[in-house]
């Protein structure tokens, strides 16, 4: 997984230009998530600085992010369920 804070890249698939990407864009996550070969190539248009994450680091970040998001959803549903129960009780009284 790669991030680049400086420069510009062009994305190619079978020698066909798909798009250009600018700074602070990430790429390469599909290959890491699904352990597959890359589906496109990138070419630097100008001087580019990249940061790379290895598979283990990226998967740990994704796992922790998913766990946090799930906990937020559970908390929201618990609060919503509690409020719904309170409203039902007040309607009965």
N, C-alpha and C positions, 0 to 999 in steps of 0.2 A: 504494500500500500504506500502510495507516495503523495506528498504534499509539496507544493512549491510556492514559496513566499515571494519569489522574484522571477520575472521573465514571462515568456509567452510560448505555448506549445501548440502544435497542430496535431490532430488525431486522424490517423489514416486506417482504413480497412481495405485490404487488397489493392493498395496503391491509390485508393480514392479518398480524397480529403473529406472527412465527415464534419469536422468542426475545429474551431480554435478555442483553447481554454486559457484563461487568464489566472492571475495570482490567487492564491489561497483556495485553489480547487484541488480536490483529491481525486486520485484515479488508481486503478489496480485492485479495487476491493473485490470485484467478482472473482478474480483468480484466487484470492486468499480465502474468501468465504466458501467457495465451492471447490477449491483445490483443482481448478481447471486451467488449461492453457489460456493465454491472453487472447482476447478477441479483436484487439486493435493494437496499433503501434503509435507512439508519439514521437514527434520530431521537434527539437528546439528551433524556434524562429530567431531567437536572440539568446544572449547569455541567461542561463536559467540556474537557479539554486533549488535543489530538491532535498527534502527530508524523507527518509524511508522508515517504515515500521515493518518488522518481521511478522510472520504469520501469528506467532504466539502472542506478541504484544497486541496486535490488532484484534485477535479473537478475545483476549482478556478485556480489552476496552469495550468491545461490542457486547460481551456477556454482562459486564458491570452496568453498562448503559441500559440494557434490556431489563436487568433485575431492578434497577432504580425506577424505570418507567412502569414496570408491572406493580411495584410497590405503590407508586403514585396512583395508579388506576384502582388498586384494591382500597386504598385509603379514601379515594373519591367515592367509590361505590358504598363503602361502609358509612360514610357521612350522609350520602344520599339516602340509603336505606334507613338510617336513623331518623332523618328528617321526615321521610315518608311515613314511618311508624308514628312519629309525633303528630303529624297532620291527621292521620287516621284516628288517633286517639282523641284529638281535639274535636273532630267532626262527630264522633260518637257522643261526646259530652254535651 
